[in-house]
């Protein structure tokens, strides 16, 4: 029997990346906090987010992928 992608269960699930949650919180904080260097921080956080998207790997030390057997 041929196994098509629809027949196979998902092998791994993507867990939330802790470093991306922290980056998102920092963006919110610096967007609302009126300090002189806030635009610089927001630009750097945006650049880190874009680089992380291009690399397509989790930037934190923990493993962002877990197998469905673990959940």
C-alpha positions in Angstrom: 0.0 0.0 0.0 1.4 3.4 -0.9 1.6 5.9 1.9 0.6 9.3 0.8 1.3 12.4 2.9 -2.4 12.5 3.8 -2.3 9.0 5.2 0.8 9.5 7.4 0.3 11.2 10.8 2.3 14.2 11.6 5.7 13.1 12.7 6.6 16.2 14.7 4.9 19.2 16.1 6.4 22.7 16.4 6.5 23.9 20.0 6.4 27.7 20.7 9.9 29.1 20.5 10.7 30.8 23.8 13.1 33.3 22.3 10.5 34.4 19.7 8.0 35.0 22.6 10.6 37.1 24.4 11.3 39.1 21.1 7.6 39.7 20.7 7.3 41.0 24.2 10.2 43.3 23.8 8.7 44.7 20.6 5.5 45.5 22.4 7.4 47.1 25.4 9.6 49.3 23.2 6.7 50.2 20.9 4.8 51.7 23.9 7.8 53.0 25.9 8.7 56.5 24.9 12.5 56.6 25.2 14.9 58.2 22.8 16.6 54.9 21.6 13.4 52.9 21.2 13.4 53.1 17.4 16.9 51.7 17.3 15.9 48.7 19.6 12.8 48.1 17.4 14.9 48.1 14.3 17.4 45.6 15.8 14.6 43.3 17.0 13.0 43.4 13.6 16.4 42.5 12.0 16.8 39.6 14.4 13.3 38.3 13.6 14.0 38.5 9.9 17.3 36.7 10.2 15.6 34.0 12.3 13.0 33.6 9.6 15.6 33.3 6.9 17.6 30.7 8.8 14.4 28.9 9.8 15.9 27.5 13.0 15.1 28.2 16.6 17.5 30.7 18.1 17.2 29.6 21.7 19.1 26.8 23.3 16.1 24.5 23.7 14.8 22.2 20.9 11.7 23.8 19.4 10.6 20.5 17.7 9.2 17.6 19.6 7.9 14.3 18.3 4.3 13.5 18.5 5.2 10.5 20.8 6.3 13.0 23.5 3.0 14.9 23.6 
